[in-house]
Amino acid sequence: MPTVERMPKDERRQPRLAGATRGLGGLAAAALTGAVLTGTTLVLAGPAAPAGATSTHGQTIHISTAKVPKVGTVLTTGTGLTLYGFSHDPAGSATCTGACATLWPPLLASKAAHIAAPKGVKGLSLIKVRGGHWQVAFHHAALYRFEGDKKKGQAKGQGVASAWYAVLKSGRSSAPSLVPATPATPAPPTTTAPGPPTTTQPHAVTTSPPATQTPVTQAPPPTTQPPTTTTTTTAPSNTGSGGAGF
């Protein structure tokens, strides 16, 4: 009776393991090739983002807040850079493109991105803009950064060209002319208790008759008396001769 040689169990398993390994290697290579091709297709088919745009490809976009002196509490990017609104943008649209977008990079995101914001901040959304991109908006106003801001707490773009203003957490515009003034509460009218009527005594007005001027009688001109002529009569002397004198 011929002797049948049996192979050890370990040796019989090696061909199967080798085949399985070759199969897994082929699947991995195919998957890697597919991923590379898929990634290449996305890059080639997708429109280029504006120069300087802030784009978040992850599934979550973090929005934060910061206090800026003389402006208020503003919305910021996840790294603390102030976000701005362009007063010339219609609601739900963005018109800052090209060279404008280089100085004012739009805050872009993927269509399926989730926006994470601090508690109490409502109104954030995504709007579709030119080139098939999606931009983060606050109450339907597109959000941008300013290239002049380099660190948290800066708002160097505030009021530029009278069109760019930091976006406040409250949702109100930080533009001086656009912030509605808080109406002052009118003070209640002061009620004065009526007092007794005041009787005004009539003043007696005494009218003095005009002073009568006494006519000045001029003295008549002096009468010139004719000069008086005095006549002297000289008595004749008695000259006697031989008479007796007494």
Backbone torsions as a table, in degrees:
resi	resn	phi	psi	omega
1	MET	NA	123.2	-175.6
2	PRO	-66.2	150.7	-179.1
3	THR	-93.4	127.3	179.8
4	VAL	-98.4	121.9	179.4
5	GLU	-85.9	127.2	179.8
6	ARG	-99.0	135.6	178.9
7	MET	-79.4	142.5	176.9
8	PRO	-59.7	150.3	-177.4
9	LYS	-58.9	-36.8	-178.1
10	ASP	-65.3	-39.6	-178.8
11	GLU	-70.2	-33.2	179.3
12	ARG	-70.3	-25.4	-179.3
13	ARG	-82.2	-22.6	-175.2
14	GLN	-60.5	-45.7	178.8
15	PRO	-59.2	-40.3	-179.6
16	ARG	-64.3	-42.9	179.8
17	LEU	-64.7	-38.9	179.0
18	ALA	-63.7	-41.3	178.9
19	GLY	-65.0	-41.0	179.1
20	ALA	-64.3	-39.7	179.6
21	THR	-64.0	-41.2	178.0
22	ARG	-63.6	-36.5	179.4
23	GLY	-66.5	-44.2	178.9
24	LEU	-64.8	-38.8	178.8
25	GLY	-62.4	-38.6	178.8
26	GLY	-65.8	-40.6	178.4
27	LEU	-65.0	-41.4	179.4
28	ALA	-63.7	-41.9	178.9
29	ALA	-64.5	-40.6	179.1
30	ALA	-64.8	-41.8	179.4
31	ALA	-64.0	-41.7	179.5
32	LEU	-64.3	-42.8	178.0
33	THR	-61.5	-42.4	179.1
34	GLY	-63.2	-40.1	179.5
35	ALA	-64.5	-42.6	179.8
36	VAL	-63.9	-44.2	179.6
37	LEU	-64.9	-40.8	-179.9
38	THR	-63.8	-43.7	178.2
39	GLY	-63.2	-41.2	178.4
40	THR	-62.9	-40.4	179.7
41	THR	-63.2	-41.3	-180.0
42	LEU	-64.2	-41.8	-178.4
43	VAL	-66.2	-41.3	-176.9
44	LEU	-74.6	-36.1	-175.0
45	ALA	-83.4	-31.7	-176.3
46	GLY	-72.3	139.5	178.5
47	PRO	-69.4	147.9	-178.8
48	ALA	-70.7	140.4	178.7
49	ALA	-74.8	152.5	177.4
50	PRO	-58.2	147.7	-179.8
51	ALA	-60.0	132.1	178.7
52	GLY	80.8	2.3	-177.4
53	ALA	-67.7	144.9	175.2
54	THR	-91.6	106.4	-175.6
55	SER	-114.3	134.3	178.1
56	THR	-115.0	112.9	-177.3
57	HIS	-90.4	-9.5	179.4
58	GLY	-73.5	178.1	-178.4
59	GLN	-86.0	-10.5	-178.4
60	THR	-129.7	129.6	175.7
61	ILE	-109.6	124.3	-177.7
62	HIS	-96.3	123.8	175.0
63	ILE	-111.5	134.4	-179.5
64	SER	-125.7	-173.0	178.1
65	THR	-134.9	159.0	177.9
66	ALA	-155.4	151.4	176.9
67	LYS	-91.8	125.7	179.5
68	VAL	-113.6	125.8	-179.9
69	PRO	-55.6	137.9	176.7
70	LYS	66.0	7.8	178.0
71	VAL	-122.3	-53.2	-179.1
72	GLY	129.2	-164.5	177.8
73	THR	-86.4	115.9	-172.9
74	VAL	-113.6	162.7	173.0
75	LEU	-79.5	145.5	179.6
76	THR	-136.6	169.1	171.7
77	THR	-73.2	177.3	178.5
78	GLY	-62.6	-23.2	179.3
79	THR	-93.6	2.5	174.5
80	GLY	95.7	7.6	-180.0
81	LEU	-83.3	136.0	-175.6
82	THR	-62.6	139.8	176.8
83	LEU	-102.8	143.7	-175.0
84	TYR	-123.7	160.0	172.0
85	GLY	-118.5	147.9	-179.8
86	PHE	-104.1	116.7	-173.7
87	SER	-65.7	-14.2	179.8
88	HIS	-89.1	-5.5	179.4
89	ASP	-77.1	129.8	171.0
90	PRO	-69.8	160.7	179.1
91	ALA	-61.8	130.9	178.1
92	GLY	78.3	15.8	-178.9
93	SER	-143.5	161.9	178.7
94	ALA	-132.1	125.3	-176.9
95	THR	-110.4	-5.1	179.1
96	CYS	-84.8	102.0	-178.6
97	THR	-133.2	175.6	177.0
98	GLY	63.1	-130.2	-179.4
99	ALA	-62.0	-32.2	178.5
100	CYS	-62.8	-41.9	-178.7
101	ALA	-70.0	-18.4	176.1
102	THR	-71.7	-38.6	178.8
103	LEU	-83.8	-30.9	-179.3
104	TRP	-123.7	80.2	-177.0
105	PRO	-62.6	128.7	177.0
106	PRO	-73.1	150.9	178.1
107	LEU	-90.1	97.0	-175.7
108	LEU	-94.1	162.2	179.2
109	ALA	-156.3	169.6	173.8
110	SER	-80.8	159.0	-175.0
111	LYS	-59.9	-36.6	-175.8
112	ALA	-93.8	12.3	-176.0
113	ALA	-68.1	147.2	175.8
114	HIS	-101.4	136.9	-178.6
115	ILE	-102.8	120.8	177.3
116	ALA	-104.5	124.7	-176.7
117	ALA	-131.9	160.2	177.8
118	PRO	-62.4	159.4	-180.0
119	LYS	-60.6	133.3	178.7
120	GLY	95.6	-11.8	179.1
121	VAL	-91.0	112.5	-179.4
122	LYS	-124.9	153.8	178.0
123	GLY	109.2	3.5	178.5
124	LEU	-81.4	140.2	-179.2
125	SER	-158.5	-179.2	175.8
126	LEU	-115.5	135.9	176.6
127	ILE	-122.6	146.6	-179.9
128	LYS	-84.7	128.6	-177.8
129	VAL	-119.4	-173.1	-177.0
130	ARG	-60.6	149.2	178.2
131	GLY	79.9	8.6	179.8
132	GLY	77.9	13.7	-179.8
133	HIS	-87.8	166.1	176.4
134	TRP	-120.6	132.3	-176.1
135	GLN	-122.2	142.0	178.8
136	VAL	-71.1	136.5	-179.2
137	ALA	-131.6	156.1	177.5
138	PHE	-125.3	113.3	-173.8
139	HIS	54.1	44.5	176.5
140	HIS	69.1	13.2	175.7
141	ALA	-105.9	123.8	-177.5
142	ALA	-61.7	144.0	-177.8
143	LEU	-106.1	141.8	-179.4
144	TYR	-134.6	164.2	168.0
145	ARG	-106.7	173.8	174.9
146	PHE	-123.9	130.1	-176.9
147	GLU	-64.1	-20.5	-179.7
148	GLY	-76.1	-18.3	178.7
149	ASP	-84.6	127.0	-178.0
150	LYS	-115.1	-16.3	-178.4
151	LYS	-148.9	168.9	-178.1
152	LYS	-62.3	141.0	177.8
153	GLY	91.9	-3.5	178.6
154	GLN	-93.8	147.3	175.4
155	ALA	-147.3	58.5	-177.4
156	LYS	-69.7	-15.1	179.1
157	GLY	-88.1	-0.5	-177.9
158	GLN	-61.6	120.5	175.9
159	GLY	78.9	7.5	179.8
160	VAL	-62.0	130.7	179.5
161	ALA	56.5	19.2	-178.6
162	SER	54.0	31.2	-177.1
163	ALA	-137.4	-17.4	-177.0
164	TRP	-111.8	126.4	-177.6
165	TYR	-140.7	139.3	177.7
166	ALA	-60.8	142.4	-178.0
167	VAL	-88.4	120.1	-179.0
168	LEU	-80.5	149.4	178.6
169	LYS	-59.8	-33.3	-178.0
170	SER	-69.1	-14.8	-178.2
171	GLY	93.3	-7.9	178.1
172	ARG	-84.8	156.6	178.0
173	SER	-76.9	144.0	177.4
174	SER	-90.2	4.0	177.0
175	ALA	-70.0	130.0	-177.4
176	PRO	-56.1	-39.6	-176.0
177	SER	-79.6	-11.9	-176.4
178	LEU	-105.4	-10.4	-179.9
179	VAL	-80.6	116.1	-178.6
180	PRO	-67.4	134.6	-180.0
181	ALA	-73.6	143.6	178.4
182	THR	-74.8	119.7	-177.3
183	PRO	-63.0	136.1	-179.7
184	ALA	-75.0	141.4	178.7
185	THR	-80.0	119.1	-177.5
186	PRO	-65.6	140.8	179.3
187	ALA	-72.6	142.2	179.3
188	PRO	-62.6	143.4	-179.3
189	PRO	-63.7	143.5	179.5
190	THR	-84.1	122.5	-178.9
191	THR	-97.3	123.5	179.6
192	THR	-104.0	125.3	179.8
193	ALA	-64.4	132.6	-179.0
194	PRO	-68.0	133.1	178.5
195	GLY	-98.8	175.6	178.8
196	PRO	-63.1	144.9	-179.1
197	PRO	-61.7	140.7	-179.4
198	THR	-91.5	122.2	-179.9
199	THR	-93.8	124.9	179.7
200	THR	-97.1	117.5	179.0
201	GLN	-73.4	132.9	178.9
202	PRO	-69.3	139.5	178.8
203	HIS	-86.4	126.5	177.8
204	ALA	-76.0	122.7	-179.3
205	VAL	-104.3	115.0	179.6
206	THR	-97.3	121.8	-179.5
207	THR	-100.9	115.5	179.5
208	SER	-79.8	135.0	178.3
209	PRO	-65.5	148.6	-179.2
210	PRO	-61.1	139.8	-179.2
211	ALA	-63.5	133.5	-179.8
212	THR	-86.2	123.8	-179.6
213	GLN	-83.5	127.5	178.8
214	THR	-77.7	122.8	-178.2
215	PRO	-64.8	137.7	179.8
216	VAL	-85.7	118.2	179.5
217	THR	-90.6	120.6	-179.5
218	GLN	-77.0	138.3	179.3
219	ALA	-67.4	140.6	179.0
220	PRO	-65.3	153.3	-178.9
221	PRO	-62.5	143.1	-177.3
222	PRO	-60.2	142.9	179.5
223	THR	-86.8	129.3	-178.4
224	THR	-88.1	113.9	179.8
225	GLN	-82.8	137.0	177.5
226	PRO	-65.6	145.6	-179.0
227	PRO	-61.4	137.4	-177.9
228	THR	-84.5	129.3	-179.5
229	THR	-100.6	117.7	-178.5
230	THR	-96.8	124.1	-179.1
231	THR	-104.2	123.9	180.0
232	THR	-100.2	123.3	-179.7
233	THR	-102.4	126.0	-178.5
234	THR	-99.8	120.9	179.6
235	ALA	-72.1	139.5	179.0
236	PRO	-69.2	137.1	178.7
237	SER	-79.3	142.7	179.3
238	ASN	-87.2	110.7	178.2
239	THR	-108.8	107.3	179.0
240	GLY	-117.1	148.4	177.0
241	SER	-109.3	129.7	174.6
242	GLY	80.2	3.2	177.7
243	GLY	-84.5	160.0	179.8
244	ALA	-89.1	139.7	179.6
245	GLY	-100.1	143.2	-178.9
246	PHE	-106.4	NA	NA
